[in-house]
Amino acid sequence: MFWTTNIDDYGTYLFWTTSTTDVLKNKDLACSRKHARVTQCSMVVVIGKMASNVEAPESWYLALLGFAEHFRTSSPPKIRLCVHCLQAVFQFKPPQRVEARTHLQLGSVLYHHTKNSELARSHLEKAWFISQQIPQFEDVKFEAASLLSELYCQQVPNLVDSAKPLLRKAIQISQQTPYWHCRLLFQLAQLHTLEKDLVSACDLLGVGAEYARVVGSEYTRALFLLSKGMLLLMERKLGEVHPLLTLCGTIVENWQGNPIQKESLRVFFLVLQVTHYLDAGQVKSVKPCLKQLQQCIQTISTLHDDEILPSNPADLFHWLPKEHMCVLVYLVTVMHSMQAGYLEKAQKYTDKALMQLEKLKMLDSSPILSTFQVILLEHIIMCRLVTGHKATALQEISQVCQLCQQSPRLFTNHAAQLHTLLGLYCISVNCMDNAEAQFTAALRVSDLTTHQELWAFIVTNLASVYIREGNRHQELYSLLERINPDHNFPVSSHCLRAAAFYIRGLLSFFQGRYNEAKRFLRETLKMSNAEDLNRLTACSLVLLGHIFYVLGNHRESNNMVVPAMQLASKIPDMSVQLWSSALLKDLNKALGNTIDAHEAAQMHQNFSQQLLQDHIAACSLPEHNLISWTDGPPPGQFQAQNGPTSSLASLL
């Protein structure tokens, strides 16, 4: 079992910006306008804004608006009464400004608090149409366009083709309104990103960066450029990423402004750098950047957000809330710990992150939190499988299924990972036919254009299944040709290339070609030592030890197996410990070390019993039936198992 990570898992959420109103009502987006006081965060604020632009409002309007706001903010909200109050405004034949604003308020309330999307759409379309005829009415005009396009994208059937021209027109006529022009550019860029049209999204972000430069907002320019850098990483356009991140680093360091905004830019910048290193499997090289990132989030946690408004309206954005950034830093720390083989550290940070997420989700329904939760669970599931806690891993796989059932988009983005996790679980309980079916399903649903590392990860593990089955030579050689570490390896990941060498060594070992196996495994060791890939190092050492034992070179075998056991205990890796203890028992017998042989035999017995008990517990769970799911959405119900359905021979 080998690991990888991928920026695509959370990338599409990281550059979005919106007003505080939207964050409070919908929380679907990762960035928010900086201060609620400059937005229409309540209908009461709207009254004051309207009164400053036109004649004093009539008392009937103030009364209806006050009642509507009272009902909207009641606990629980009385949305029906709020809507009735707003609809009553139209009975008084109000002026165009009041009419357009009321349509916007009605559309917003219906969209955020009800399922009546058709009526919400009707009001928002009227607000957009009327507001275009009114001069100097930008807030209503562009908020209507933004909200309407968002509604179009979430309707069934999807109306993305209606949202795009609407946003383009709004962008075209908003060039004299820096805040709205930037916000709408971000929104259209995210829409293209969700459609996997990363080229168009990058173009829009480039336009936004240049516009921000022209209007003197280096801060928002950095947001646009960092967002573009993230998409370029997703496209694997590394030649464009490096100079862009260099430019971003200079802008971020030179910008003098709100300390929290500056530190949030640094977090964004460092997250991209860390993820880039992890994508490349460079676990050791990433450590300085990861340390900077962890220090940066500690700095942010000590800063107090003030209410000083930026003088430039184009600066009225920020990236993620502090609490979300904290979870994200935990997440990339877990990714690093998993790749490096520090599984206890991964467990510790996963627990912290999941605890923080549970608190946030009580008050915040933002989809990015569910995405973070799924990615954390995906990593901790792999951790459980390695440490010999398969039953817990299976229950957490079921938890991921439940989260994906709640969000079609989440399932679309994580279906391949879910089948991959089930494939790894099947290997751990020796259900090789099911493992093959799960990995095949994962390859079928994965997007190879943006998930190349995931594809290589799946293929590597599928190859290990074919090797263990021993009778799938044609399929195995076909796979190995596609992940040849010596020639045109398909991805740039150092970790995955090292794993490909290990797979070659494993195959050569089973075929009795020991010298060839040693060459491949020494290459794996060289690469894994260079980047502190501890688990690959342990696997390579124990397999080399096994080869030397078969060849009768007991001293050299011992020199391999002892450090393998030490490293496996540190990770901890139950399977490698079981394998190493079995070899140590036989080696010490051969070397005449009776006491050491007895101690190794006792260790092997203990590991065997732990694995056996966990195996029985996992296979007896109703969730074990998930191994048969290979198509469509994940099942919601599971029937109880009578007992283990797979052989324990390979485990013991």
Disulfide bonds with the S-S distance in Angstrom:
none
